Amino acid sequence: MKTFRDLMIWQKAMALVTKCYKKTSKFPKEELFALTSQLKRCSVSIPSNIAEGYGRGTNKDYHRFLNIAMGSLFEFQTQIEIAYDLEYINETDLNDIYSDSRELERMLSSFISKIKGTL
C-alpha cells in the first residue's frame, strides 16, 4: 500500500460522499444550511479522517482518526434517517445509502481492530 488512496475503506467512503452529494442536491432549498450542509460535512469527514490519520505516521494517531471517521459515519447514518423521516429521500434511496454505510461501518470497524492490535 503506497497511499491512503489504496485503502478500500477510503475508496468506499469517497463513493458514499458522491452519493450523498447527489441525493442532497434534491433536498428542499430551505435545508441548504441545515440538514443538507450537515450531511455533506459528516460524509466528507469520513474519508478525510481516514486520509489524515494515515498521514500522521503513528498507529496511535491513526487509530484516533479512524475512530473519528467512525463517529462521522454514525452521524451520517442518523442524518440520512432524518432525511427519510422528513421525506427528502424515499425508502429505496434510504436502503441503498444505508446499506453502503453499513458495509463501510463493518470494514472500518475491522480495520480499527487491526490497528488497535498494533498499539
VOMAR-924911 format. One line per field, with one value per residue (C-alpha): residue number from 0; y, x, z; residue in three letters. Coordinates in pm, 1 decimal, always signed. Example, Ala and Ser with C-alpha at 12.3 -4.5 7.8 and 13.67 -1.06 7.14 Angstrom:
2
i	(0,1);
yy	(-450.0,-106.0);
xx	(+1230.0,+1367.0);
zz	(+780.0,+714.0);
aa	(ALA,SER);
END
This chain:
119
i	(0,1,2,3,4,5,6,7,8,9,10,11,12,13,14,15,16,17,18,19,20,21,22,23,24,25,26,27,28,29,30,31,32,33,34,35,36,37,38,39,40,41,42,43,44,45,46,47,48,49,50,51,52,53,54,55,56,57,58,59,60,61,62,63,64,65,66,67,68,69,70,71,72,73,74,75,76,77,78,79,80,81,82,83,84,85,86,87,88,89,90,91,92,93,94,95,96,97,98,99,100,101,102,103,104,105,106,107,108,109,110,111,112,113,114,115,116,117,118);
yy	(+0.0,+326.1,+584.7,+614.9,+609.6,+238.4,+166.6,+11.5,+190.8,+526.9,+437.5,+326.9,+641.3,+855.7,+678.1,+749.7,+1121.1,+1127.5,+952.1,+1193.0,+1499.8,+1365.4,+1286.7,+1610.3,+1817.0,+1734.4,+1841.4,+2147.9,+2477.6,+2572.4,+2280.2,+2414.8,+2545.7,+2279.0,+1907.8,+1930.2,+2102.0,+1872.1,+1556.5,+1683.2,+1779.9,+1449.3,+1246.3,+1441.0,+1392.6,+1013.4,+980.9,+1296.7,+1148.4,+817.9,+1010.2,+1241.9,+954.0,+770.0,+1070.1,+1111.4,+844.6,+658.0,+383.1,+560.6,+871.7,+661.2,+472.6,+801.8,+939.9,+615.2,+641.1,+997.9,+869.6,+607.1,+876.9,+1076.5,+764.5,+713.3,+1079.8,+1029.8,+722.3,+916.8,+1214.2,+1003.7,+850.5,+1201.5,+1286.9,+982.0,+1070.7,+1418.2,+1255.4,+1414.0,+1069.5,+764.7,+419.9,+283.3,+561.4,+515.0,+142.2,+195.0,+459.3,+284.4,-45.2,+124.7,+293.1,-32.7,-205.8,+78.2,+55.0,-315.3,-257.6,+39.1,-149.7,-437.6,-201.4,-19.7,-353.9,-440.9,-106.1,-133.1,-468.7,-293.5,-32.5);
xx	(+0.0,+154.9,-105.5,-436.7,-599.7,-515.4,-734.0,-1070.0,-1228.0,-1116.7,-1249.7,-1586.3,-1603.2,-1538.3,-1819.1,-2050.9,-1962.9,-2051.3,-2380.9,-2457.5,-2393.7,-2615.0,-2903.5,-2884.8,-2890.3,-3261.9,-3336.7,-3555.2,-3368.7,-3460.7,-3244.0,-2934.2,-2776.2,-2925.0,-2958.1,-2807.7,-2496.8,-2467.1,-2495.3,-2232.6,-1993.7,-2013.9,-1986.8,-1675.0,-1533.5,-1522.2,-1263.6,-1088.4,-1016.9,-908.2,-660.3,-543.3,-485.0,-287.8,-60.7,+6.5,+276.3,+186.1,-65.0,-187.4,-279.6,-418.9,-640.5,-772.3,-856.8,-1022.4,-1245.8,-1332.5,-1424.2,-1647.7,-1820.7,-1883.7,-2024.1,-2269.1,-2366.6,-2424.2,-2642.4,-2855.0,-2898.1,-2988.9,-3269.5,-3383.0,-3388.2,-3606.7,-3839.5,-3879.1,-3949.5,-3648.3,-3543.8,-3755.7,-3724.5,-3524.5,-3268.0,-3253.9,-3193.1,-2928.1,-2735.2,-2776.8,-2655.5,-2343.7,-2282.2,-2324.2,-2073.8,-1829.6,-1901.2,-1809.3,-1492.8,-1389.5,-1459.3,-1241.9,-963.0,-980.1,-945.0,-637.3,-475.0,-563.9,-384.4,-60.4,-74.9);
zz	(+0.0,-115.0,-13.8,+167.2,-178.1,-195.9,+108.3,+20.7,+319.4,+178.9,-167.4,-24.5,+187.9,-119.6,-306.0,-11.9,-31.0,-401.1,-336.5,-52.1,-266.1,-546.1,-310.7,-112.3,-431.6,-445.1,-86.5,-31.9,-61.1,+296.6,+411.7,+234.3,+555.3,+782.2,+710.3,+360.5,+489.7,+790.0,+577.6,+337.0,+616.7,+802.6,+481.1,+378.7,+727.7,+687.2,+406.6,+524.9,+867.1,+714.3,+499.1,+777.3,+1016.4,+751.5,+714.8,+1085.6,+1091.3,+1410.5,+1469.3,+1782.8,+1582.9,+1301.0,+1545.6,+1684.5,+1339.5,+1232.3,+1539.1,+1443.5,+1095.0,+1257.5,+1461.9,+1145.4,+980.5,+1268.4,+1241.6,+867.7,+929.6,+1177.5,+948.3,+646.3,+854.6,+947.0,+575.6,+516.0,+804.8,+653.8,+314.8,+146.3,+22.8,-49.2,+105.3,-187.9,-154.5,+222.6,+188.3,-78.7,+114.2,+448.8,+301.1,+167.0,+500.8,+693.3,+465.4,+527.6,+901.7,+908.9,+707.2,+919.0,+1241.0,+1125.7,+1024.3,+1357.8,+1536.8,+1329.1,+1402.0,+1770.8,+1782.7,+1688.5,+1966.3);
aa	(MET,LYS,THR,PHE,ARG,ASP,LEU,MET,ILE,TRP,GLN,LYS,ALA,MET,ALA,LEU,VAL,THR,LYS,CYS,TYR,LYS,LYS,THR,SER,LYS,PHE,PRO,LYS,GLU,GLU,LEU,PHE,ALA,LEU,THR,SER,GLN,LEU,LYS,ARG,CYS,SER,VAL,SER,ILE,PRO,SER,ASN,ILE,ALA,GLU,GLY,TYR,GLY,ARG,GLY,THR,ASN,LYS,ASP,TYR,HIS,ARG,PHE,LEU,ASN,ILE,ALA,MET,GLY,SER,LEU,PHE,GLU,PHE,GLN,THR,GLN,ILE,GLU,ILE,ALA,TYR,ASP,LEU,GLU,TYR,ILE,ASN,GLU,THR,ASP,LEU,ASN,ASP,ILE,TYR,SER,ASP,SER,ARG,GLU,LEU,GLU,ARG,MET,LEU,SER,SER,PHE,ILE,SER,LYS,ILE,LYS,GLY,THR,LEU);
END
